[in-house]
Amino acid sequence: MKKKLPIILFLVLTATAFAQRKSDLIAEIDDLKSKLSEVEQELAKAKREISSSNAKAETLEVENAGLRDANATLLGNLSSFSELSKQSSNNVDRAMAALARKEKQLSGINNMISANDSTAIVSLTRIKQTLGENANVSVAEGTVVISSSLDNLFGSDTSSELTEEGKAWLTNVSKVILANPNFKTEVEGLNITGEFSPTFDQVASVSKELVGNLGVSSDRILISARDGNFKEGINIKLQPDYKGFYAKAKESAKAAQ
């Protein structure tokens, strides 16, 4: 028995040591499991964060692609707008240049019209000096109108033979006509009866006196007869040379282009 006691003691000590070692291994295993669980949790968290980051990255990539497309569209629109703006500016410049040319043309024509009106007004003053302040002279639309009654010229409204007073009046009128070579002359008869034959005879008599006896060129004399609307008499109209005026206006328009 004494011989077996050391063996038993050894076995007991060995079993005790083994049990202690097993207990330590179990504790160590539990600790490792706990740490493994923590690591797995951290790994799962890291995976979730990576997945979230990837999703955000994909969203940002899509947004960036949309922004790139929008930016490309905007740049294209800006380029188109710039081209349209340039074309509009060119159109405005051309329109302004055309307007300036038109204004220059109109200015030239207005100046010529004003010159004609001024000439008529100046002529009116000179005519009154020639015919006397009591002469029946007016200006209408750039035309100087010298008027006389049928009684003064012919002694009655039916006669076509000039009186001495009428011849004297026409002598002064001829001076006015000859002093204004740039004016056309029209002898106009006014009638209130509707019978124009006597009126044409009177107009012809006045024209014959001016051309045949007073030196007025026949190509400067026009004759006409019209309803005087309750007025009768003879009008001597001195009109600007409209043909020459329009020729000058045309030349002015061409020069302004």
Secondary structure, 3 states (H helix, E strand, C coil): CCCHHHHHHHHHHHHHHHHHHHHHHHHHHHHHHHHHHHHHHHHHHHHHHHHHHHHHHHHHHHHHHHHHHHHHHHHHHHHHHHHHHHHHHHHHHHHHHHHHHHHHHHHHHHHHHHHHHHHHHHHHHHHHHHHCCCCCEEEECCEEEEEECHHHHHCCCCCCCCCHHHHHHHHHHHHHHHHCCCEEEEEEEEECCCCHHHHHHHHHHHHHHHHHHCCCCHHHEEEEEEECCCCCEEEEEEEECHHHHHHHHHHHHHHHC
